[in-house]
């Protein structure tokens, strides 16, 4: 029903095309053309392109006219992959898109800052979701007051706030000596962050878990008091939903879509990463039991 409201028609002949990074281009074009023929026979009129990197295959799947009726090409915008100028062909195909879907208003605004020529094309924000809550009446967990970070630690994605959170942790410990920072994820930035933890003499309060399986991640979410991921460049951030559906408040930055997802102060707190005092205060509030935590957890 939601899709009908977006594209305006209900006749379906659903097919899926998957492209794995590194696949040779010629076979991919051939497969796209074959799918296009199948869709023409089925008189399908809508093609959803799930990533801008696949847009160059769209003309083979979704020609300008299908069965005498104009086709609808829809492009979903996820975040960082569209926050830059693209090559001439991709930009041309973007201008020929009939409808843009974005995972957040923030993603759409950032996209338009690089592609203002697309401002007049219809757009809908479609927030992502993870289903029902896992905690009807969230309770603050027992054990040490722990803040959990979940995210890749890559040098080329050094915007998720790991360094800033580690640097403020000595401040947190002055007011809450038992507070722990749990960091989940892998990447080539981890050794540098571990070295920073050692320099600050906080190794007993900061734990690196590396990449963990899904059940262990859920267990850490259940045992933590808050998710802290004040990232500077999230197009949406599914990890916020993973925490919120378990009743865990989230600390987000003021620079990306995190605040749009968490809607502070409804289900968490926003921080300016350049203000260590504010970050420290927000962490302490998110880790402290009491009415404020109960209210944020319930709303999350």
Secondary structure, DSSP 8 states (H G I E B T S, - for coil): -HHHHHHS------------TT--HHHHHHHHHHHHHHHHHHT--EEEESSGGGGGGHHHHS-SEETTEE-EEEEEE-SGGGSS---HHHHHHHHT-SEEEES-HHHHHHHHHH-GGGTTS-EEE------S-S-TT----SSS-EEEEES---GGGTTSSHHHHHHHHHHHHHH-TT-EEEEE---TTHHHHHHHHHHTT-TTTEEEEES--HHHHHHHHHH-SEEE---S--SS-HHHHHHHTTT-EEEEESSSTHHHHHTTTTSEEEE-TT-HHHHHHHHHHHHS-SHHHHHHHHH-
